[in-house]
Amino acid sequence: MPLKGIKVLEFAGLAPAPFCGKILADFGAKVTVIDRVPDNLFNCMSRGKRVLAINLKAPEGQKLARKLAGTQDVLIEPFRPGVMEKLNLGPEILCKENPKLIYARLTGFGQTGRLAARAGHDINYAAISGVLSMLGHKNQNPQPPMNILADFAGGGLMCALGICMALLERYRSGRGQVVDSAMVDGAAYVASWLFMARSIPSIFQGERGTNALDGGFYFYDVYKTKDGKYMSVGALEQQFFNEFVNKLGLPELSQGMITEEEQKTAKAMVTKKFLEKTQAEWSAIFEDIDACVYPIVDWENVMEHDHNKTRQAFEKLDDGCLAPTPAPRLSRTPGKLSTRPCTSAEAVEESLDILKDLKLSNKELQKLVSDKVLILPAQAKL
């Protein structure tokens, strides 16, 4: 795999940092998570990772984490600015001791700026980024897309990209660096096109919910079917639109720049049409033509859709969870989804192996455990 041989130390946090670590692990990196407890079931993205529970409030715990960082290629930390410094684990110390270390700081507002030290969640970061103001229907509140935008796209994914770029640069320079990955910055960067395409009149007409791609045009929208399911319509180009209205049985509809009232009338006609048949019936009608009309596949059934099944795009984990397989797909060194939980006997044994790499004596390990600096799973044996 492309990141084989890369060692990553991930400090446990909420969704963004675990997702960043998961991406690196899925593509071959050996990721070790430092958590407060050895079996944190809340962190569902620790599969394929090794987990060590270390009390970072204890000076000996800080020393242990510092030793670990000295053996790593990458460090991911998800805390507010200043937290790692208080733990004596800031980049000034760790990068001096390990000059090749890529030190990734994944936060909401970044390391600088008035809001840097403030708490927040995805909805807040999306709000400050300006992107949330663009999402939603006309005359309604802005609507966040759950926590995908800032936490995962602008946060975990962009941080993983920053780490990979820093690793590539290290190949040339031999030096590590600090990656300041802010979810506000990342969310805005993911939405670059939304900012930079404002001058294209055929795409943006004005306020939220009145534009081509946000529900303002009836031929780029979602429609309910007879059986209570939904179809997605994206018939933007003329040739796709022609197929769409012909198969729908509404050839009189036009794609031209029409008034808001005409848009409402056309949308009502299309809405009524889609309610005449089930999702399966409409899917069959649009199956073999390019009209850009497809069923909205329910997440519980997504693995059974023939396209997804052919590409093996999802995998059922041993606990019954459904997980997407790693993307993008590399022809020679593709990623691989780990189905092994971090609480498995094999994972626990691997977690202990990293301590052996530090060449600690058995006496030293026993003392760390007895002093509750190192908290081991019940099944672990030193």
C-alpha positions in Angstrom: 0.0 0.0 0.0 1.2 3.6 -0.7 1.8 4.5 2.9 3.4 1.3 4.0 6.2 1.9 6.5 4.8 5.3 7.6 4.2 5.4 11.4 1.5 7.7 12.8 0.7 8.7 16.3 -2.9 9.9 16.6 -4.2 11.5 19.8 -7.8 10.5 20.3 -10.5 13.0 19.6 -13.9 13.3 18.0 -14.7 12.6 14.4 -12.2 14.6 12.3 -8.9 13.3 13.7 -10.0 9.7 13.8 -11.1 10.0 10.2 -7.8 11.5 9.2 -6.0 8.6 10.9 -8.4 6.1 9.3 -7.5 7.4 5.8 -3.8 7.0 6.5 -4.4 3.5 8.0 -6.6 2.4 5.1 -3.7 3.2 2.7 -1.1 1.3 4.7 0.2 3.6 7.5 0.7 2.0 10.9 -1.5 4.2 13.2 -1.3 4.1 17.0 -4.0 6.0 18.9 -3.3 7.5 22.3 -6.6 7.4 24.2 -7.7 7.8 27.8 -9.2 4.3 27.9 -8.0 1.2 26.1 -11.5 0.2 24.7 -13.2 3.4 23.7 -16.2 2.0 21.8 -17.3 5.5 20.9 -14.4 5.8 18.5 -15.8 3.7 15.6 -12.9 4.6 13.3 -10.1 2.9 15.2 -10.3 -0.3 13.2 -6.9 -1.3 11.8 -5.2 0.9 14.4 -3.3 0.1 17.5 -4.6 1.8 20.7 -2.7 2.7 23.9 -4.4 4.3 26.9 -2.0 6.7 28.5 -2.7 9.2 31.3 -1.3 12.4 29.8 -1.9 14.4 32.9 0.8 12.4 34.6 4.4 13.6 33.9 5.4 10.0 33.3 2.6 9.7 30.8 3.8 12.8 29.0 7.4 11.3 28.9 6.0 8.1 27.4 4.1 9.9 24.7 7.2 12.0 24.0 9.3 8.8 23.5 6.6 7.4 21.2 6.6 10.6 19.1 10.3 10.3 18.6 9.8 7.1 16.7 7.0 8.3 14.5 6.7 9.9 11.0 3.4 11.7 11.7 1.6 13.1 14.7 -2.1 14.1 14.6 -3.5 16.1 17.5 -7.1 17.4 17.7 -6.9 19.8 20.7 -7.4 23.5 21.0 -4.2 25.6 20.6 -2.0 25.4 23.7 -3.2 22.1 25.1 -0.3 20.0 23.7 2.1 22.7 24.9 0.7 22.3 28.5 1.3 18.6 28.2 4.9 19.3 27.2 4.1 17.7 23.8 4.0 20.8 21.6 5.8 20.9 18.2 8.6 23.1 19.6 9.7 20.2 21.7 8.7 17.1 19.6 9.9 18.5 16.2 13.2 19.5 17.7 13.7 16.0 19.1 12.4 14.4 15.8 13.2 16.8 13.0 11.5 14.6 10.4 8.2 14.6 12.3 5.1 15.8 10.4 3.1 17.5 13.2 -0.6 17.8 12.1 -2.8 20.1 14.2 -6.4 19.6 13.4 -8.7 22.2 15.0 -11.9 24.1 14.2 -10.5 27.6 13.9 -6.8 27.0 13.4 -3.7 28.0 15.4 -4.1 31.8 15.0 -6.9 34.3 14.9 -9.4 35.7 17.4 -11.5 32.5 17.5 -8.5 30.1 17.7 -9.0 29.2 21.4 -12.8 28.9 21.2 -14.9 25.8 21.2 -17.1 24.8 18.3 -18.6 22.1 16.2 -19.1 21.4 12.5 -22.1 23.7 12.2 -20.1 26.6 13.7 -17.1 26.0 11.5 -19.3 25.8 8.4 -21.0 29.0 9.5 -17.8 31.0 9.8 -16.4 29.6 6.5 -19.3 31.3 4.6 -20.3 28.0 3.1 -23.3 27.4 5.3 -24.9 30.6 4.1 -25.1 29.0 0.6 -26.9 25.8 1.7 -30.7 25.4 1.9 -33.9 26.5 0.3 -35.2 30.0 -0.4 -36.9 31.7 2.5 -35.8 29.0 4.9 -33.0 28.7 7.4 -29.6 27.6 6.1 -29.4 23.8 6.3 -26.1 22.1 7.3 -25.4 18.7 5.6 -25.0 17.0 9.0 -21.3 17.2 10.0 -19.8 16.1 6.6 -18.7 19.5 5.4 -16.4 20.8 8.2 -15.6 17.7 10.3 -14.9 15.2 7.5 -14.4 17.1 4.2 -12.8 20.3 5.5 -11.3 18.6 8.6 -10.2 15.0 8.4 -9.8 14.7 4.6 -8.0 18.0 4.1 -5.7 17.2 7.1 -4.8 13.8 5.5 -4.0 15.7 2.2 -1.8 18.1 4.1 0.0 15.2 5.8 0.6 13.5 2.5 1.9 16.7 0.9 4.3 17.2 3.9 5.5 13.6 3.6 6.2 14.2 -0.1 8.1 17.4 0.6 10.1 15.6 3.3 11.2 13.1 0.7 13.0 16.0 -1.0 14.1 18.1 2.0 14.5 15.4 4.7 12.6 17.7 7.1 9.3 17.6 8.8 6.9 20.5 9.4 3.7 21.6 11.2 0.4 21.2 9.4 -2.1 23.8 10.6 -5.4 22.2 9.5 -8.4 24.4 10.4 -11.9 23.1 9.6 -13.1 26.6 8.8 -10.3 26.9 6.2 -10.9 23.4 4.9 -14.6 23.8 4.5 -14.1 27.0 2.6 -11.4 25.4 0.4 -13.6 22.5 -0.4 -16.2 25.0 -1.5 -13.8 27.0 -3.7 -16.0 26.5 -6.8 -19.0 27.9 -5.0 -17.1 31.1 -4.2 -15.3 31.4 -7.6 -18.2 30.6 -9.9 -20.5 33.5 -8.7 -20.0 35.4 -11.9 -21.5 32.6 -14.0 -25.1 33.7 -14.6 -26.3 30.4 -15.8 -25.3 28.9 -12.4 -26.0 31.6 -9.9 -29.0 33.8 -10.0 -29.0 35.4 -6.6 -30.0 34.3 -3.1 -29.8 30.8 -1.6 -32.3 28.3 -3.1 -32.8 30.2 -6.4 -29.9 28.9 -8.3 -29.3 26.0 -10.7 -27.7 23.6 -8.2 -29.5 24.4 -5.0 -33.1 23.6 -5.8 -33.9 26.8 -7.7 -34.3 25.0 -11.1 -36.9 22.2 -11.5 -34.6 20.1 -13.6 -32.0 19.9 -10.9 -33.9 18.6 -7.9 -35.3 15.7 -5.9 -38.7 14.3 -6.5 -40.9 11.9 -4.5 -42.3 8.7 -6.1 -45.5 6.8 -5.7 -44.1 4.5 -3.1 -42.6 7.3 -0.9 -39.1 7.0 -2.3 -37.2 9.5 -4.3 -35.5 10.2 -7.6 -32.6 12.6 -8.3 -32.7 14.8 -11.4 -29.7 16.6 -12.7 -30.7 17.3 -16.3 -28.6 20.5 -16.8 -27.3 20.1 -20.3 -29.7 20.4 -23.2 -29.3 16.8 -24.5 -29.9 15.4 -21.0 -32.9 17.7 -20.5 -34.5 16.6 -23.7 -34.3 13.0 -22.7 -35.6 13.9 -19.2 -38.8 15.6 -20.3 -39.5 13.1 -23.1 -39.3 10.1 -20.9 -41.3 11.9 -18.2 -44.0 12.6 -20.7 -43.7 16.4 -20.5 -42.1 17.4 -23.8 -43.8 20.9 -23.6 -41.4 21.9 -20.8 -38.6 24.3 -21.6 -35.1 24.7 -20.1 -34.8 28.4 -21.0 -34.4 31.2 -18.6 -38.0 31.3 -17.3 -39.6 33.3 -14.6 -40.0 32.2 -11.0 -43.7 31.6 -11.5 -43.0 29.4 -14.5 -40.4 27.5 -12.5 -43.1 26.8 -9.9 -45.6 25.7 -12.5 -43.0 23.4 -14.1 -41.9 22.0 -10.8 -45.5 21.2 -9.8 -46.0 19.3 -13.1 -42.8 17.3 -12.6 -43.8 16.6 -9.0 -47.2 15.3 -10.1 -45.6 13.1 -12.8 -43.1 11.4 -10.5 -45.9 10.5 -8.1 -47.6 8.4 -10.8 -45.0 5.6 -10.6 -42.8 3.9 -8.1 -39.1 4.5 -7.8 -38.4 1.1 -9.4 -40.7 1.9 -12.3 -39.0 5.3 -12.9 -35.6 3.7 -12.5 -36.4 1.2 -15.3 -37.6 4.0 -17.6 -34.4 6.0 -17.1 -32.1 3.0 -16.8 -30.4 2.9 -20.2 -30.4 6.6 -21.2 -28.4 9.6 -20.3 -30.9 11.9 -18.8 -29.0 12.3 -15.5 -32.0 10.8 -13.5 -31.2 8.2 -10.9 -32.9 6.7 -7.8 -31.9 7.9 -4.4 -30.6 4.7 -2.9 -31.3 4.3 0.8 -28.1 3.9 2.8 -29.2 0.6 4.3 -29.6 -0.9 0.8 -26.6 0.9 -0.9 -24.5 -2.3 -0.8 -27.1 -4.1 -2.9 -27.2 -1.6 -5.7 -25.8 -3.4 -8.7 -23.2 -0.7 -9.6 -21.9 -0.5 -6.0 -21.9 -4.3 -5.8 -19.9 -4.6 -9.0 -17.3 -2.2 -7.7 -17.4 -3.6 -4.2 -17.9 -0.1 -2.9 -19.1 -1.2 0.5 -18.2 -3.9 3.0 -20.1 -5.4 5.9 -17.9 -5.4 9.0 -18.0 -8.2 11.6 -20.2 -6.2 13.9 -22.8 -5.7 11.2 -21.8 -2.1 10.4 -21.7 -1.0 6.8 -18.5 0.7 5.7 -17.4 2.3 2.4 -14.2 0.9 1.0 -11.2 3.2 0.6 -11.2 5.8 -2.2 -9.7 6.8 -4.6 -8.6 3.4 -6.1 -5.0 3.1 -7.0 -4.2 0.5 -9.7 -1.1 -1.0 -8.1 -1.3 -0.1 -4.4 -5.0 0.3 -3.5 -6.2 1.0 0.1 -7.7 -1.8 2.1 -10.4 -1.5 4.7 -9.6 -3.2 8.0 -12.4 -5.2 9.5 -10.4 -5.9 12.7 -11.7 -4.1 15.8 -9.1 -2.4 17.9 -10.2 -4.5 20.9 -9.3 -7.8 19.2 -6.5 -9.9 20.7 -4.3 -9.3 17.7 -4.8 -5.5 18.0 -4.0 -5.5 21.7 -0.9 -7.5 21.1 0.2 -5.1 18.4 -0.4 -2.2 20.8 2.0 -3.7 23.2 4.6 -4.2 20.4 5.0 -0.5 20.1 6.1 -0.3 23.7 8.7 -3.0 23.0 10.0 -0.7 20.3 10.8 1.8 23.0 13.1 -0.8 24.7 11.4 -0.3 28.1 12.3 -3.0 30.6 9.6 -5.2 32.0 10.1 -3.5 35.4 9.6 -0.1 33.8 6.4 -1.3 32.1 5.1 -2.8 35.3 5.6 0.5 37.1 3.8 2.4 34.4 0.9 0.1 34.8 0.9 0.1 38.6 1.1 3.9 38.6 -1.9 4.0 36.2 0.2 5.9 33.7 -0.4 3.1 31.2 -3.9 1.5 31.2 -4.0 -1.8 29.5 -7.0 -3.9 28.3 -8.1 -6.7 30.6 -6.8 -9.3 28.2 -3.4 -7.7 27.8 -0.3 -9.6 29.1 3.1 -8.0 29.6 
